[in-house]
């Protein structure tokens, strides 16, 4: 087979990071075909794993102590080089940081993401990528903005308490104290969420229940976000509440677009550019991508679909690997994926695939090599 093999998987959620997946696949390929050149470029879709992908591409790591979604301290990581910093909301204000019994639908906030953005600004970079997804909060990004110097006041002129619920009492937003460095950086909102801020397809109605909101709280949050959006418009922020993506990460998308001048881009495209995917793609003879589960969601903005699109445009065949594959060959072909191989093809015990995926993935890669190299 002419040309190197480019290994560009996303994480296997809950089991292996994207770099770990890439290394396990590479180990199997080396065993089967030691003569083949391998290139590793782990990827992500803009959500959790985005910082990890940047670190694997050579970015420096910075650990930043921040406020978790309910106020307790957590450590988040930033990836940065001389020009770009990468901030991941999931590791600062993410739902996965909370015990399922400790969700706080009304009070969870995005303060920690604001603190991470502040740390990114302090590095002096010209560009900041904000990867959103998996948030615990529905606060419209109010906590993030507060950390960056925006004053969000209630009808009595007092600071509004953290969380989405207290925004029901918002009276005024003062943008004058916003950190002036924000205007000097290119802020990229990496997201595939197309929901508006409010309404039946908005942040509260669609995502609130998974963050612990009951039906009454969903309505309260939706009303509160509507008042917040009106106050933002009155303060001179952009009128973007109805824009696709404003509802991303409980409304953090709205804050980034309305007050911070962010540009929204599909998450996987942002990550592929961060890891210089096109450079790795040059001259490759085969691309191997994948994620934990190949299903219908894969075809709508997930990393394997983004990887396949660029590979096919370059005329390079694509093979996918996964924990399991729920897509027919026809659906895979529509995404530009020639074939898929799953851990369950090698090990029929799903529990073992979850608890000890490394050796299974390496075995799968050897099989893949026999069939495709």
C-alpha positions in Angstrom: 0.0 0.0 0.0 1.5 3.3 -1.0 1.9 6.1 1.5 1.9 6.3 5.3 -1.1 5.4 7.5 -2.6 8.4 9.4 -4.2 7.4 12.7 -6.7 10.1 13.8 -9.2 8.8 16.2 -11.4 10.6 18.8 -11.6 9.2 22.4 -13.5 6.1 23.3 -15.6 7.9 25.9 -15.2 6.5 29.4 -12.4 4.1 28.5 -9.5 5.7 26.5 -8.4 9.2 25.5 -7.8 9.8 21.8 -4.0 9.7 22.2 -4.4 6.3 24.0 -6.6 5.0 21.2 -4.0 6.2 18.6 -1.2 4.5 20.5 -3.0 1.2 20.8 -3.9 1.1 17.1 -0.3 2.0 16.2 1.0 -0.9 18.4 -1.1 -3.4 16.5 -0.2 -2.0 13.1 3.5 -2.1 14.0 3.2 -5.7 15.0 1.5 -6.7 11.8 3.3 -4.3 9.4 6.6 -2.9 10.8 7.5 -1.6 7.3 4.5 0.8 7.2 5.1 4.5 8.2 2.6 5.6 10.8 1.5 9.2 11.6 -0.5 9.8 14.8 -2.9 12.8 15.0 -5.5 12.2 17.8 -8.6 14.5 17.3 -11.8 15.6 19.0 -15.0 17.3 18.1 -14.6 20.5 20.1 -16.1 19.1 23.3 -14.2 17.1 26.0 -10.9 15.9 24.6 -10.2 19.0 22.7 -7.4 20.1 25.1 -6.0 16.6 25.0 -5.8 16.6 21.2 -4.0 19.9 21.3 -1.5 18.6 23.9 -0.8 15.5 21.8 -0.1 17.9 18.9 2.7 19.5 20.9 0.9 22.4 22.7 2.2 23.2 26.2 0.1 22.3 29.3 -1.0 24.6 32.0 -3.0 23.4 35.0 -5.4 26.1 36.4 -7.3 25.9 39.6 -10.9 27.1 39.0 -14.3 27.1 40.5 -16.3 24.0 39.6 -19.9 24.3 38.5 -21.2 24.4 42.0 -18.3 26.4 43.5 -16.0 23.8 44.8 -12.4 24.0 43.4 -11.3 21.9 40.5 -8.2 21.8 38.3 -8.7 22.4 34.6 -6.0 22.2 31.9 -5.3 24.7 29.1 -3.2 23.9 26.0 -1.3 26.7 24.5 1.6 27.7 22.2 2.9 31.1 21.2 -0.3 32.1 19.3 -3.2 29.9 20.4 -4.7 28.8 23.7 -7.3 26.1 24.0 -9.9 26.1 26.8 -12.3 23.3 27.4 -15.6 24.0 29.2 -16.2 20.4 30.2 -13.2 20.3 32.5 -14.1 23.5 34.3 -17.9 23.7 34.3 -18.9 20.2 33.1 -21.7 17.9 34.1 -19.2 15.1 34.5 -17.6 17.0 37.4 -20.7 16.5 39.5 -22.1 13.4 41.2 -25.5 12.6 39.7 -27.0 13.2 43.2 -25.4 16.7 43.4 -26.8 18.4 40.3 -27.8 22.0 40.7 -30.0 22.9 37.7 -30.7 26.5 39.0 -27.4 27.3 40.7 -24.7 25.7 38.6 -22.5 28.3 36.9 -19.9 28.9 34.3 -17.5 30.8 36.6 -14.8 28.2 36.2 -14.8 28.6 32.4 -14.4 32.3 32.8 -11.4 31.7 35.1 -9.9 29.4 32.5 -10.4 32.1 29.8 -8.7 34.6 32.1 -5.7 32.3 32.5 -5.6 31.9 28.7 -5.6 35.7 28.2 -2.7 35.9 30.7 -0.6 33.8 28.3 -0.6 36.7 25.8 -1.9 34.6 22.9 -3.6 36.1 19.9 -6.2 33.4 19.6 -8.3 31.5 22.1 -10.4 28.4 21.2 -13.3 27.8 23.6 -14.5 24.2 23.2 -18.0 23.9 24.7 -20.2 20.9 25.4 -21.1 18.8 28.4 -21.9 21.8 30.7 -23.5 21.4 34.1 -25.0 25.0 34.0 -27.8 26.8 32.3 -26.6 30.3 33.3 -26.3 31.9 29.8 -22.6 32.3 30.4 -23.3 34.9 33.1 -20.7 33.4 35.4 -18.1 33.4 32.7 -18.8 37.1 31.9 -18.8 38.1 35.6 -15.3 36.7 36.0 -14.2 38.7 32.9 -15.5 42.0 34.4 -19.1 42.2 33.3 -21.5 43.3 36.0 -24.9 41.5 36.0 -27.2 43.2 38.4 -30.7 42.5 39.8 -33.6 44.9 39.8 -32.2 46.4 43.0 -28.8 47.0 41.6 -27.1 44.2 43.5 -25.0 41.5 41.8 -27.1 38.5 40.6 -26.2 35.3 42.4 -24.5 32.5 40.4 -26.6 30.2 38.2 -29.4 30.4 35.7 -32.3 30.6 38.2 -31.3 34.0 39.7 -31.2 35.5 36.2 -35.0 35.7 36.6 -34.3 38.8 38.6 -31.8 40.5 36.2 -32.3 44.2 35.9 -29.2 45.5 34.1 -26.0 44.4 32.6 -22.9 46.6 32.5 -20.4 45.6 29.9 -18.0 48.6 30.6 -15.7 46.5 32.8 -15.2 43.7 30.4 -11.5 42.8 30.2 -10.2 44.9 27.3 -7.8 42.2 26.2 -10.9 40.3 24.9 -11.1 42.8 22.1 -7.5 42.0 21.1 -7.8 38.3 20.7 -9.6 36.1 18.1 -12.1 34.1 20.1 -13.3 30.9 18.4 -16.4 29.1 19.8 -16.0 25.5 18.8 -19.4 23.9 18.9 -21.8 21.8 16.8 -24.9 22.8 18.8 -27.4 24.7 16.7 -30.0 25.5 19.4 -31.1 29.0 20.1 -30.9 30.4 23.7 -34.6 30.2 24.5 -37.8 28.6 23.4 -38.8 24.9 22.9 -35.5 24.2 21.2 -33.5 26.3 23.6 -30.8 25.6 26.2 -33.3 25.0 29.1 -35.9 22.9 27.3 -33.5 20.7 25.4 -30.6 20.3 27.8 -32.0 21.4 31.2 -33.5 18.0 32.2 -30.1 16.2 31.8 -28.7 18.8 34.2 -31.3 18.0 36.8 -34.1 20.5 35.9 -37.7 19.3 36.5 -40.4 20.7 34.2 -41.1 23.7 36.5 -37.4 24.6 36.7 -37.0 24.3 32.9 -39.7 26.9 32.5 -38.1 29.1 35.1 -34.7 28.9 33.4 -36.1 29.6 30.0 -37.9 32.7 31.3 -34.7 33.8 33.1 -32.6 33.4 30.0 -35.1 35.5 28.0 -34.8 38.3 30.6 -31.0 38.0 30.5 -31.0 38.3 26.7 -33.1 41.4 26.8 -30.8 43.0 29.4 -27.8 42.1 27.2 -29.4 43.7 24.2 -30.2 46.8 26.3 -26.5 46.9 27.4 -25.3 47.0 23.8 -24.5 43.3 23.4 -25.3 41.7 20.1 -28.9 40.5 19.6 -28.1 36.8 19.0 -30.4 34.9 21.3 -32.2 33.3 18.3 -28.9 32.5 16.5 -28.0 28.8 16.1 -25.4 28.0 18.8 -26.6 30.6 21.3 -27.9 27.7 23.4 -24.7 25.8 23.4 -23.4 24.8 26.8 -26.4 26.2 28.7 -26.1 29.6 27.0 -22.3 30.0 27.2 -22.5 30.2 23.4 -24.8 33.2 23.8 -22.4 35.0 26.1 -19.4 34.3 23.8 -21.3 35.6 20.7 -23.2 38.5 22.3 -20.6 40.0 24.6 -17.2 38.6 23.6 -17.3 38.9 19.8 -16.7 35.2 19.3 -16.9 33.5 15.9 -18.6 30.1 16.0 -17.1 27.2 14.0 -17.8 23.5 13.8 -15.8 21.9 16.6 -14.2 19.1 14.6 -13.0 21.6 11.9 -11.4 23.7 14.7 -9.6 20.7 16.2 -8.4 19.5 12.8 -6.9 22.9 12.2 -5.3 22.9 15.7 -3.6 19.6 15.1 -2.6 20.5 11.6 -4.5 17.6 10.2 -4.1 18.6 6.6 -0.3 18.6 6.9 -0.4 15.1 8.3 -2.8 14.0 5.5 -0.3 15.0 2.8 0.9 11.8 1.0 -1.0 9.4 3.3 -2.3 6.2 1.8 -4.9 5.4 4.4 -6.6 7.2 7.3 -7.9 5.3 10.4 -10.3 7.2 12.5 -13.0 6.3 15.0 -14.7 6.8 18.4 -16.3 4.8 21.1 -19.6 4.2 19.2 -20.2 4.7 15.5 -23.9 5.6 15.3 -26.2 8.2 13.7 -24.7 11.0 15.9 -21.3 10.2 14.3 -22.6 11.5 11.0 -23.6 14.9 12.4 -20.5 16.8 13.3 -18.6 14.1 15.2 -14.9 13.7 14.7 -14.8 10.6 12.5 -17.2 12.3 10.0 -15.0 15.4 9.9 -11.8 13.4 9.5 -13.4 11.3 6.7 -14.6 14.4 4.9 -11.1 15.9 4.6 -9.6 12.5 3.7 -12.1 11.8 1.0 -11.6 15.3 -0.4 -7.9 14.5 -0.7 -8.7 11.1 -2.4 -7.5 9.0 0.6 -9.5 6.0 1.8 -10.8 5.9 5.4 -11.3 3.0 7.8 -13.0 3.4 11.2 -12.5 1.7 14.5 -14.9 1.7 17.4 -16.1 0.0 20.5 -19.3 -0.8 18.6 -20.7 0.1 15.2 -24.4 0.7 14.8 -24.2 2.0 11.2 -24.8 0.0 8.1 -22.1 -0.2 5.4 -24.3 2.1 3.3 -24.5 4.8 6.0 -20.8 4.5 6.6 -20.2 5.0 2.9 -22.3 8.1 2.9 -19.9 9.6 5.4 -16.9 8.5 3.2 -15.9 5.6 5.5 -15.0 2.5 3.5 -15.2 0.0 6.4 -15.6 -0.2 10.1 -14.1 -2.6 12.7 -15.4 -2.8 16.3 -14.0 -4.2 19.5 -17.1 -6.3 19.8 -16.0 -8.1 16.6 -12.9 -9.3 18.5 -14.3 -9.6 22.1 -18.0 -10.3 22.4 -18.1 -9.3 26.1 -19.0 -5.6 26.2 -17.9 -5.4 29.8 -14.4 -6.5 29.0 -14.3 -4.1 26.0 -15.0 -1.3 28.5 -12.7 -2.4 31.3 -9.7 -3.5 29.3 -9.9 -2.1 25.8 -6.2 -1.6 25.1 -5.2 -5.2 24.2 -8.4 -5.7 22.3 -7.8 -2.6 20.2 -4.3 -3.7 19.5 -5.6 -7.1 18.3 -8.2 -5.3 16.2 -5.5 -3.2 14.6 -3.6 -6.3 13.6 -6.8 -7.7 11.9 -7.2 -4.4 10.2 -3.7 -4.5 8.9 -4.2 -7.9 7.4 -7.3 -6.7 5.6 -6.3 -3.2 4.4 -2.5 -3.0 4.3 
